[in-house]
Amino acid sequence: METTNIKQIYTLFKEDLNNNLYFLIAEYLDNITVFKYILIDKNKAISIYKLRSEINNSNSFKIDGYDELLENLLNYNDKKVIISNFNYKNEDITIFISHEMDRVLGILSQRTN
């Protein structure tokens, strides 16, 4: 799926520009015209990313953000989650936001050099 309503998503990340990752995401969003994402069932996302977290914990190339993501997904009361992945300035980033695009649920990030 895709949307050109990037301003609403951008607003979520520009609110905390002291956070380097939020700043990087806001900068990325400010430079695109189309935001591509998938809409997935929350329970499916929990299942997938719980398994990925377990794999990540046994890997030497760690991806940051699983603990916060899983906690937020478990406490999230809606049925759908928006997931988008992109590479920007040598950072592989996956963002998780509410399907109404009004709340950040988590961010996974890994340096890609």
Backbone as CSV, one residue per row, in Angstrom:
resi,resn,N_x,N_y,N_z,CA_x,CA_y,CA_z,C_x,C_y,C_z
1,MET,0.847,-1.159,0.000,0.000,0.000,0.000,0.901,1.233,0.000
2,GLU,0.297,2.346,-0.323,1.045,3.593,-0.271,0.105,4.767,-0.029
3,THR,0.690,5.846,0.453,-0.071,7.062,0.699,0.811,8.272,0.400
4,THR,0.176,9.343,0.016,0.892,10.609,-0.143,0.650,11.502,1.076
5,ASN,-0.125,11.022,2.028,-0.408,11.762,3.265,0.760,11.583,4.246
6,ILE,1.913,12.038,3.832,3.129,11.856,4.618,3.182,12.825,5.792
7,LYS,2.556,13.961,5.669,2.607,14.991,6.718,2.118,14.447,8.066
8,GLN,1.051,13.659,8.046,0.522,13.095,9.290,1.556,12.173,9.946
9,ILE,2.230,11.367,9.147,3.250,10.454,9.677,4.475,11.250,10.128
10,TYR,4.859,12.222,9.317,6.000,13.097,9.637,5.814,13.749,11.007
11,THR,4.603,14.188,11.290,4.293,14.844,12.562,4.611,13.944,13.753
12,LEU,4.416,12.637,13.610,4.705,11.698,14.699,6.184,11.719,15.080
13,PHE,7.034,11.915,14.081,8.472,11.828,14.319,9.124,13.180,14.578
14,LYS,8.525,14.250,14.115,9.134,15.564,14.342,8.900,16.055,15.766
15,GLU,8.013,15.383,16.492,7.725,15.788,17.869,8.885,15.526,18.816
16,ASP,9.805,14.623,18.457,10.935,14.297,19.329,12.228,14.341,18.524
17,LEU,12.602,15.522,18.058,13.799,15.660,17.237,15.087,15.554,18.051
18,ASN,14.974,15.468,19.381,16.150,15.217,20.217,16.586,13.762,20.114
19,ASN,15.685,12.898,19.703,15.985,11.493,19.480,16.578,11.380,18.072
20,ASN,17.827,10.933,17.966,18.515,10.880,16.667,17.767,10.051,15.637
21,LEU,17.172,8.956,16.052,16.444,8.101,15.122,15.169,8.781,14.624
22,TYR,14.455,9.447,15.524,13.268,10.207,15.124,13.656,11.311,14.141
23,PHE,14.777,11.983,14.421,15.246,13.042,13.537,15.544,12.480,12.148
24,LEU,16.225,11.346,12.092,16.564,10.706,10.820,15.308,10.302,10.048
25,ILE,14.324,9.742,10.751,13.073,9.338,10.104,12.307,10.556,9.603
26,ALA,12.245,11.602,10.405,11.563,12.827,9.979,12.233,13.408,8.744
27,GLU,13.544,13.401,8.723,14.283,13.899,7.562,13.965,13.070,6.319
28,TYR,13.956,11.747,6.477,13.597,10.854,5.362,12.187,11.168,4.856
29,LEU,11.229,11.245,5.772,9.832,11.495,5.393,9.668,12.852,4.710
30,ASP,10.470,13.804,5.117,10.400,15.142,4.526,10.923,15.161,3.082
31,ASN,11.660,14.126,2.700,12.270,14.077,1.371,11.590,13.107,0.408
32,ILE,10.483,12.495,0.803,9.779,11.573,-0.100,8.396,12.128,-0.444
33,THR,7.820,11.601,-1.516,6.469,12.029,-1.907,5.441,10.923,-1.724
34,VAL,5.905,9.673,-1.643,5.011,8.543,-1.452,5.565,7.668,-0.332
35,PHE,4.726,7.350,0.637,5.093,6.497,1.758,4.529,5.107,1.486
36,LYS,5.413,4.114,1.370,4.990,2.735,1.102,4.991,1.941,2.407
37,TYR,3.955,1.112,2.565,3.815,0.364,3.810,2.944,-0.870,3.594
38,ILE,2.924,-1.724,4.609,1.965,-2.826,4.636,1.080,-2.634,5.862
39,LEU,-0.142,-3.095,5.752,-1.083,-3.101,6.866,-1.248,-4.561,7.259
40,ILE,-0.912,-4.878,8.508,-0.884,-6.271,8.940,-1.670,-6.430,10.239
41,ASP,-2.206,-7.604,10.433,-2.898,-7.942,11.670,-1.915,-7.863,12.837
42,LYS,-2.319,-7.211,13.919,-1.453,-7.011,15.078,-0.938,-8.340,15.632
43,ASN,-1.791,-9.333,15.743,-1.373,-10.616,16.300,-0.345,-11.310,15.409
44,LYS,-0.485,-11.158,14.107,0.493,-11.721,13.181,1.828,-10.996,13.345
45,ALA,1.783,-9.673,13.498,3.010,-8.899,13.702,3.704,-9.328,14.992
46,ILE,2.934,-9.536,16.050,3.520,-9.983,17.321,4.209,-11.326,17.137
47,SER,3.551,-12.244,16.467,4.111,-13.572,16.242,5.411,-13.501,15.436
48,ILE,5.395,-12.745,14.368,6.575,-12.626,13.492,7.737,-11.970,14.239
49,TYR,7.468,-10.844,14.877,8.557,-10.088,15.477,9.015,-10.665,16.813
50,LYS,8.203,-11.469,17.459,8.656,-12.196,18.646,9.707,-13.232,18.234
51,LEU,9.437,-13.950,17.145,10.393,-14.926,16.632,11.664,-14.232,16.144
52,ARG,11.512,-13.135,15.435,12.687,-12.388,14.956,13.514,-11.860,16.124
53,SER,12.855,-11.483,17.204,13.568,-11.013,18.393,14.423,-12.131,18.980
54,GLU,13.874,-13.323,19.036,14.630,-14.471,19.558,15.843,-14.763,18.679
55,ILE,15.670,-14.684,17.368,16.787,-14.885,16.441,17.811,-13.765,16.627
56,ASN,17.332,-12.548,16.766,18.206,-11.382,16.944,19.072,-11.531,18.192
57,ASN,18.504,-12.075,19.263,19.247,-12.217,20.512,20.396,-13.208,20.402
58,SER,20.343,-14.100,19.412,21.417,-15.076,19.241,22.354,-14.687,18.095
59,ASN,22.192,-13.491,17.565,22.979,-13.025,16.429,23.949,-11.941,16.894
60,SER,25.132,-11.903,16.293,26.105,-10.886,16.682,25.822,-9.528,16.041
61,PHE,25.039,-9.482,14.982,24.673,-8.226,14.328,23.283,-7.816,14.798
62,LYS,23.231,-7.234,15.966,21.950,-6.938,16.618,21.191,-5.800,15.953
63,ILE,19.891,-5.986,15.923,18.962,-4.957,15.481,18.342,-4.374,16.739
64,ASP,18.370,-3.058,16.871,17.859,-2.395,18.064,16.354,-2.166,17.979
65,GLY,15.659,-2.275,19.126,14.276,-1.860,19.220,13.241,-2.936,19.474
66,TYR,13.636,-4.196,19.514,12.646,-5.267,19.668,11.882,-5.213,20.985
67,ASP,12.568,-4.962,22.084,11.898,-4.994,23.393,10.766,-3.975,23.459
68,GLU,11.058,-2.740,23.079,10.036,-1.687,23.110,8.905,-1.992,22.126
69,LEU,9.266,-2.465,20.936,8.257,-2.796,19.927,7.292,-3.852,20.443
70,LEU,7.813,-4.953,20.951,6.943,-6.038,21.408,6.069,-5.609,22.583
71,GLU,6.628,-4.840,23.495,5.831,-4.342,24.628,4.686,-3.458,24.124
72,ASN,4.993,-2.552,23.197,3.962,-1.660,22.660,2.910,-2.412,21.863
73,LEU,3.315,-3.407,21.084,2.337,-4.192,20.323,1.404,-4.960,21.249
74,LEU,1.951,-5.527,22.311,1.120,-6.277,23.257,0.108,-5.370,23.960
75,ASN,0.467,-4.099,24.166,-0.422,-3.157,24.850,-1.294,-2.348,23.901
76,TYR,-1.114,-2.534,22.615,-1.863,-1.809,21.588,-3.224,-2.459,21.420
77,ASN,-4.298,-1.674,21.486,-5.648,-2.237,21.503,-6.307,-2.403,20.143
78,ASP,-5.675,-1.965,19.082,-6.292,-2.089,17.763,-5.899,-3.407,17.108
79,LYS,-6.519,-3.724,15.971,-6.283,-5.008,15.312,-5.263,-4.944,14.190
80,LYS,-4.947,-3.754,13.684,-4.051,-3.607,12.539,-2.872,-2.708,12.876
81,VAL,-1.747,-2.964,12.208,-0.519,-2.203,12.399,0.061,-1.874,11.029
82,ILE,0.583,-0.661,10.893,1.279,-0.252,9.677,2.769,-0.493,9.886
83,ILE,3.393,-1.141,8.895,4.835,-1.393,8.937,5.448,-0.862,7.649
84,SER,6.534,-0.128,7.804,7.262,0.382,6.638,8.751,0.216,6.872
85,ASN,9.468,-0.187,5.836,10.914,-0.385,5.931,11.607,0.433,4.854
86,PHE,12.719,1.052,5.230,13.506,1.807,4.262,14.945,1.897,4.741
87,ASN,15.828,2.182,3.815,17.228,2.392,4.128,17.536,3.846,3.850
88,TYR,18.092,4.537,4.844,18.383,5.958,4.706,19.657,6.284,5.473
89,LYS,20.600,6.888,4.785,21.881,7.293,5.385,22.536,6.153,6.162
90,ASN,22.685,5.009,5.489,23.344,3.827,6.056,22.652,3.255,7.285
91,GLU,21.366,3.438,7.363,20.576,2.895,8.474,19.381,2.150,7.873
92,ASP,19.255,0.870,8.228,18.082,0.105,7.822,17.036,0.302,8.917
93,ILE,15.880,0.858,8.564,14.882,1.261,9.552,13.540,0.632,9.208
94,THR,12.892,0.062,10.205,11.531,-0.436,10.068,10.701,0.281,11.126
95,ILE,9.650,0.970,10.670,8.794,1.678,11.622,7.445,0.986,11.714
96,PHE,6.878,1.037,12.899,5.582,0.446,13.198,4.715,1.562,13.760
97,ILE,3.593,1.821,13.109,2.687,2.856,13.594,1.262,2.328,13.590
98,SER,0.425,2.975,14.381,-0.981,2.577,14.445,-1.614,2.756,13.068
99,HIS,-2.630,1.980,12.771,-3.228,2.054,11.432,-3.918,3.389,11.189
100,GLU,-4.179,4.133,12.248,-4.751,5.474,12.094,-3.659,6.531,11.929
101,MET,-2.403,6.078,11.940,-1.237,6.946,11.754,-1.152,8.046,12.808
102,ASP,-1.495,7.674,14.059,-1.460,8.674,15.118,-0.574,8.284,16.301
103,ARG,0.172,7.167,16.168,1.010,6.704,17.280,2.143,5.830,16.758
104,VAL,3.357,6.099,17.231,4.502,5.252,16.908,4.491,4.075,17.872
105,LEU,4.529,2.861,17.332,4.521,1.657,18.167,5.923,1.090,18.364
106,GLY,6.801,1.378,17.431,8.162,0.885,17.568,9.001,1.180,16.345
107,ILE,10.304,1.070,16.553,11.269,1.281,15.480,12.368,0.239,15.635
108,LEU,12.648,-0.466,14.560,13.790,-1.360,14.519,14.834,-0.690,13.652
109,SER,16.082,-0.720,14.078,17.131,-0.071,13.291,18.452,-0.840,13.388
110,GLN,19.181,-0.743,12.280,20.492,-1.392,12.228,21.375,-0.608,11.264
111,ARG,22.582,-0.341,11.669,23.565,0.349,10.815,23.945,-0.597,9.673
112,THR,24.043,-0.065,8.434,24.309,-0.922,7.276,25.642,-0.681,6.579
113,ASN,26.360,0.365,6.901,27.649,0.711,6.263,27.682,0.230,4.882
